[in-house]
Amino acid sequence: MKPYYADGLITLYLGDCREIVPTLDACDVVITDPPYGETSLGWDQRVAGWLGLMPSSSLWCFGSLRSFMAETDAFTAAGWHMSQDVVWEKHNGSGLAADRFRRVHEIAAHFYHGSWSEIYHQPQYTHDAAPRTVRRKALPPQWQGARGPTVYRSEDGGPRLMRSVIRVRTEHMRALHPTQKPIGVLVPLIAYSCPLGGVVLDPFAGSGSTLVAAKQLGRRAIGIEIDERYCEIAAQRLAQETLMAVAE
């Protein structure tokens, strides 16, 4: 199948992922944002059958708690086990109900096949901790993890394990797609799950944010988008990334 767009790192296809994915080789991780099926909008319809077709043992899927609960049987039938979830905290709300808490988050849940020890995962760290001295008292010998007193001094404030709540501004007023994800929430997921030289797959590529994030990290990526309007937008974004890289 001829790609809609291709460069040294990224390949983008126009079409239904259920038809294209079976023609692809295995990849290191799938990172995607499928329709949640929570509104009456034409594009927001759940896609049946895609979970069983993914050519990877690692999957990050964006969604709401409601959408994951509705798809529990589909994840189970496809053999996916959940390992963890990350909360994307937004700067503005996206909930439409005026009689409930103002929803300012989405979930990215990580699923896997097989043995967790065989799944590539590289913990991410930040350097935003305040410099401090930590003193721990001795624990009695009958306690689990008994130890003597210790002192730890942090001179530069880090590193520390990245938190599971990631606060990144939405693409509000800049988005080229109704559910466009910011690059800042995708980069740590890719870095955690895809080694250098590995391949990321996004079967619901939209305007191409996952592909752009992968390209910025030097990873190869494959995207599939069924709507040609957004496929063209993604291609233009990716071409611009290439031009910027050449200019540098």
Sequence and secondary structure as in RCSB ss.txt:
>XXXX:A:sequence
MKPYYADGLITLYLGDCREIVPTLDACDVVITDPPYGETSLGWDQRVAGWLGLMPSSSLWCFGSLRSFMAETDAF
TAAGWHMSQDVVWEKHNGSGLAADRFRRVHEIAAHFYHGSWSEIYHQPQYTHDAAPRTVRRKALPPQWQGARGPT
VYRSEDGGPRLMRSVIRVRTEHMRALHPTQKPIGVLVPLIAYSCPLGGVVLDPFAGSGSTLVAAKQLGRRAIGIE
IDERYCEIAAQRLAQETLMAVAE
>XXXX:A:secstr
   SEE SSEEEEES HHHHGGGS   SEEEE      SS TT    TTGGGT SSSEEEEEE HHHHHHTHHHH
HHTT EEEEEEEEE SS     TTS    EEEEEEEE S GGGS     EE     EEEEE    TTSTT    E
EEEESS   EE  SEEE    TTT SSTT   HHHHHHHHHHH  TT EEEESS TTSHHHHHHHHTT EEEEEE
S HHHHHHHHHHHHHHHHHHHH 
